[in-house]
Amino acid sequence: MIIQINHQALTASNFDELRQLLSSAKQPVTLCWQAGELQQCGNLKLFNRF
């Protein structure tokens, strides 16, 4: 489960705003996720789909 985008905690109130970063020209996007007890972060390189 993704818990942060660009060091901002993902909440119901900012979900749409932060999700838009995944389709923006801003590169890269930092994602943090949690799987069970393990939390990790990494940079996601975005590619132009056009």
Backbone torsions as a table, in degrees:
resi	resn	phi	psi	omega
1	MET	NA	132.0	177.3
2	ILE	-76.7	128.4	-177.2
3	ILE	-114.2	-18.6	178.5
4	GLN	-146.0	145.3	170.6
5	ILE	-128.9	124.2	-176.3
6	ASN	50.8	46.1	174.7
7	HIS	66.3	19.6	175.6
8	GLN	-114.8	128.1	178.9
9	ALA	-61.7	135.8	179.9
10	LEU	-80.8	121.5	179.4
11	THR	-130.4	169.5	177.8
12	ALA	-61.6	-33.5	-176.4
13	SER	-78.1	-23.1	-179.6
14	ASN	-116.2	7.0	-176.2
15	PHE	-54.8	-51.9	-177.2
16	ASP	-62.9	-42.8	-179.7
17	GLU	-62.3	-47.0	-178.6
18	LEU	-71.6	-34.3	179.1
19	ARG	-63.2	-32.7	178.9
20	GLN	-63.2	-24.9	177.6
21	LEU	-62.3	-25.3	-179.2
22	LEU	-72.5	-17.4	176.4
23	SER	-116.1	18.9	179.6
24	SER	-94.5	173.7	178.2
25	ALA	-82.0	-5.6	-179.2
26	LYS	-67.4	127.2	-178.1
27	GLN	-135.9	146.7	-21.4
28	PRO	-80.3	173.2	176.2
29	VAL	-106.8	133.1	177.8
30	THR	-90.4	124.8	178.0
31	LEU	-115.8	141.1	170.5
32	CYS	-120.8	137.5	-177.9
33	TRP	-136.6	162.7	-179.7
34	GLN	-129.4	132.9	175.1
35	ALA	-130.4	103.4	-174.4
36	GLY	66.4	-124.7	179.3
37	GLU	-88.1	-11.4	-174.5
38	LEU	-88.4	128.8	174.6
39	GLN	-118.3	133.4	179.2
40	GLN	-138.0	157.0	175.8
41	CYS	-131.5	153.8	177.3
42	GLY	-165.5	164.0	178.9
43	ASN	-92.1	133.3	177.8
44	LEU	-107.5	117.2	177.2
45	LYS	-80.4	130.0	179.6
46	LEU	-100.1	144.1	179.6
47	PHE	-119.8	142.2	176.9
48	ASN	-67.3	128.0	-178.4
49	ARG	-87.1	0.5	-178.8
50	PHE	-97.8	NA	NA
